[in-house]
Amino acid sequence: MKYSNYSVVIIGSGISGLYAALKINQIANLPDGILLITKSGLGESNSKYAQGGIVAVMKSNKKDSVSSHISDTIKAGAGLSEFDSAKYISENSDKVIHDLLNFGVEFDFDENGDFAYTLEAAHSVRRILHSGGDATGRNIENALLKKIAETKEIEVYENTAAVDILCNSDKTTKGVITYNETTSEYETIYSPAVILATGGIGQLYKYTTNPKNATGDGIALAFRVNAELQDLEFVQFHPTALAIDGEENRFLISESVRGEGAKLVDADGVEFMQDYHELKELAPRDIVTRAIFDKMQHDNTENVYLNATALDKSLLEKRFPTISKKCAENGIDISKDFIPVAPAAHYYMGGIKTDLFGRTSIKGLYAIGETASTGLHGANRLASNSLLECVVCAYSVAKYLENEELKSPKKIDEKSKSVIDKYSNDVFLEEKDVKNFKKNLQEIMWNGAGIIRTEYSMMQALEQLFELSRNFHRGSKCLNIEEYEFRNMLISARLILQTAIMRKESRGAHFRSDYPQTAENGTHSIITKDELGELSFVK
Ligand SMILES: Cc1cc2nc3c(=O)[nH]c(=O)nc-3n(C[C@H](O)[C@H](O)[C@H](O)COP(=O)(O)OP(=O)(O)OC[C@H]3O[C@@H](n4cnc5c(N)ncnc54)[C@H](O)[C@@H]3O)c2cc1C
């Protein structure tokens, strides 16, 4: 076991982690330095795949306003979006966009030199900025990575997973334990500020738009130290992922393709969204997803189609170069052919409960980005609000840490020591077929807690999950990062099932065919871990 000391440790190198590292390094006093850890290589994250864009209520955009953005966010959130979160995040969008420009991010501009805005579902005005047409996430991430490379003060560990948080009995964070896959070494990193920027949970599902590393680690790490978690039952399924046979990790066909006018059609080219919602293709995501799911079941097909052939070819090439290329690689010319699409797990509204400074219920433990739940998204995220939340909350955690004393802790108690001991001891571990375990879990979650849920489907899934857990059977230590991911997936999947079973209504992305109505007064569900290690409801 190695030991080290830092003022701040950030876990995750998506847009929230990278931007937080740069801002904290710019603003805060860091006597013991700053460390960024990522379990894969730098640049591999959900962020890299974000296409459509980032919401920005720019002061220069006279057609838009904070109140209009708040109203759209709250409408999409199905009664659970927090007004204060929506207001704060919207009000700060102009500032962070200018800051991103200073960091070298290049957004697309129109022929008049103004920001080029696009429209996505459930936005009442064009307010979504993009970069490189449909490469927004990749371009923001690359610009931030370039700055990270130039900033010598920020140390980076790649191929290193955070495996446990150190937390004293008084609920104060003391650091984190990491495992480096390249050297097979564990390290205890003492730090008074640990920031979870670990992203989403898409890999818990058979079909997902998320990359391999979206395994819900932050949720599991936070639960293991009894942090409060919020709205875990709300998983957003994107309506239009490219449905190519055999591909379970599905490439996203951004909502902005529908925003620009593409239509959803069946195999005969007949439009069907008018049968489901007055806003048709631009209805809220959960509605479009369930409409497609229903249509697929009714027609007994594996997908429906997106018809973008009426759009101007040059617009398609300019606005959607990444999508055009990916489709062309699969023999689809989007200016002439229908695009086969089906829903896939996409975004996690639930997460570690935080305030707008990223503070969790554990002192010194912060969470930002997709792993956090600020209450912005409620039961259903408004398109392109997530990247905005990532950057605004990364900015505000940096502002908060500006006023904190960030000396690496000198003392830990027995509780933290016992966690370190677990990883210090050598234990013999038999190899497990973890790839197969992951596949099973993904199948269980897709069938049991997918787009349409019932008490029966979820109880059955829970039982199957317990069986899987018994077969995996690991104590604290695992053999490699993939096993740690699976350990985390088991925890996150169980918590999603348990909270979804308890929510006996349908709301936003959580749809139960046995409780199709939405209750009158919706409330957040907040959970933590009790003394016996079981889930307990705080609210
Ligand atoms: C295909 C796709 C398209 C999208 N399009 C849009 C869009 O147009 N607009 C929008 O607003 N949002 C979009 N989203 C959502 C948005 O991209 C994400 O919500 C956002 O990028 C999340 O950023 P993050 O920094 O929180 O996490 P991520 O970008 O997912 O980064 C998480 C990081 O944490 C690391 N990590 C995880 N666990 C550990 C661990 N235990 N130890 C060490 N490192 C760890 C991962 O390796 C990764 O580096 C899209 C998402 C996808 C998948």
The ligand as a MOL file (V3000), in Angstrom:
LIG
                    3D

  0  0  0     0  0            999 V3000
M  V30 BEGIN CTAB
M  V30 COUNTS 53 58 0 0 0
M  V30 BEGIN ATOM
M  V30 1 C -24.2710 9.5410 -26.2610 0
M  V30 2 C -24.5420 10.6500 -25.3050 0
M  V30 3 C -24.9620 11.8890 -25.7690 0
M  V30 4 C -25.2320 12.9240 -24.8850 0
M  V30 5 N -25.5840 14.1430 -25.3730 0
M  V30 6 C -25.7410 15.1780 -24.5080 0
M  V30 7 C -25.9870 16.4890 -24.9920 0
M  V30 8 O -26.0390 16.7330 -26.1810 0
M  V30 9 N -26.1290 17.4720 -24.0630 0
M  V30 10 C -26.0610 17.2640 -22.7330 0
M  V30 11 O -26.2180 18.1960 -21.9460 0
M  V30 12 N -25.8130 16.0230 -22.2630 0
M  V30 13 C -25.6370 14.9930 -23.1110 0
M  V30 14 N -25.3710 13.7500 -22.6170 0
M  V30 15 C -25.1930 13.5820 -21.1770 0
M  V30 16 C -23.8490 14.1550 -20.7790 0
M  V30 17 O -22.8940 13.8370 -21.7530 0
M  V30 18 C -23.3920 13.6060 -19.4530 0
M  V30 19 O -24.4010 13.7250 -18.4900 0
M  V30 20 C -22.1710 14.3540 -18.9490 0
M  V30 21 O -21.1880 14.4020 -19.9410 0
M  V30 22 C -21.6310 13.6930 -17.7140 0
M  V30 23 O -20.3920 14.2430 -17.4120 0
M  V30 24 P -19.6520 13.8420 -16.0750 0
M  V30 25 O -18.4070 14.6370 -16.0270 0
M  V30 26 O -20.5830 13.9250 -14.9430 0
M  V30 27 O -19.3480 12.2840 -16.2690 0
M  V30 28 P -18.5920 11.5030 -17.4300 0
M  V30 29 O -18.3490 12.3520 -18.5910 0
M  V30 30 O -19.3090 10.2430 -17.6500 0
M  V30 31 O -17.1930 11.1590 -16.7640 0
M  V30 32 C -17.1010 10.2510 -15.6980 0
M  V30 33 C -15.6470 9.9440 -15.4570 0
M  V30 34 O -15.5000 9.2590 -14.2250 0
M  V30 35 C -14.6040 8.1820 -14.3800 0
M  V30 36 N -14.8950 7.2210 -13.3010 0
M  V30 37 C -16.0660 6.6120 -13.0220 0
M  V30 38 N -15.9380 5.8400 -11.9220 0
M  V30 39 C -14.6650 5.9680 -11.4990 0
M  V30 40 C -13.9110 5.4040 -10.4290 0
M  V30 41 N -14.4350 4.5380 -9.5660 0
M  V30 42 N -12.6170 5.7590 -10.2830 0
M  V30 43 C -12.0220 6.6170 -11.1590 0
M  V30 44 N -12.6860 7.1630 -12.2140 0
M  V30 45 C -13.9830 6.8460 -12.3690 0
M  V30 46 C -14.8930 7.6870 -15.7880 0
M  V30 47 O -13.8630 6.8910 -16.2820 0
M  V30 48 C -15.0200 9.0340 -16.5080 0
M  V30 49 O -13.7540 9.5580 -16.7850 0
M  V30 50 C -25.0970 12.7040 -23.4960 0
M  V30 51 C -24.6700 11.4660 -23.0250 0
M  V30 52 C -24.3890 10.4410 -23.9200 0
M  V30 53 C -23.9250 9.1210 -23.4000 0
M  V30 END ATOM
M  V30 BEGIN BOND
M  V30 1 1 1 2
M  V30 2 1 2 3
M  V30 3 2 2 52
M  V30 4 2 3 4
M  V30 5 1 4 5
M  V30 6 1 4 50
M  V30 7 2 5 6
M  V30 8 1 6 7
M  V30 9 1 6 13
M  V30 10 2 7 8
M  V30 11 1 7 9
M  V30 12 1 9 10
M  V30 13 2 10 11
M  V30 14 1 10 12
M  V30 15 2 12 13
M  V30 16 1 13 14
M  V30 17 1 14 15
M  V30 18 1 14 50
M  V30 19 1 15 16
M  V30 20 1 16 17
M  V30 21 1 16 18
M  V30 22 1 18 19
M  V30 23 1 18 20
M  V30 24 1 20 21
M  V30 25 1 20 22
M  V30 26 1 22 23
M  V30 27 1 23 24
M  V30 28 2 24 25
M  V30 29 1 24 26
M  V30 30 1 24 27
M  V30 31 1 27 28
M  V30 32 2 28 29
M  V30 33 1 28 30
M  V30 34 1 28 31
M  V30 35 1 31 32
M  V30 36 1 32 33
M  V30 37 1 33 34
M  V30 38 1 33 48
M  V30 39 1 34 35
M  V30 40 1 35 36
M  V30 41 1 35 46
M  V30 42 1 36 37
M  V30 43 1 36 45
M  V30 44 2 37 38
M  V30 45 1 38 39
M  V30 46 1 39 40
M  V30 47 2 39 45
M  V30 48 1 40 41
M  V30 49 2 40 42
M  V30 50 1 42 43
M  V30 51 2 43 44
M  V30 52 1 44 45
M  V30 53 1 46 47
M  V30 54 1 46 48
M  V30 55 1 48 49
M  V30 56 2 50 51
M  V30 57 1 51 52
M  V30 58 1 52 53
M  V30 END BOND
M  V30 END CTAB
M  END
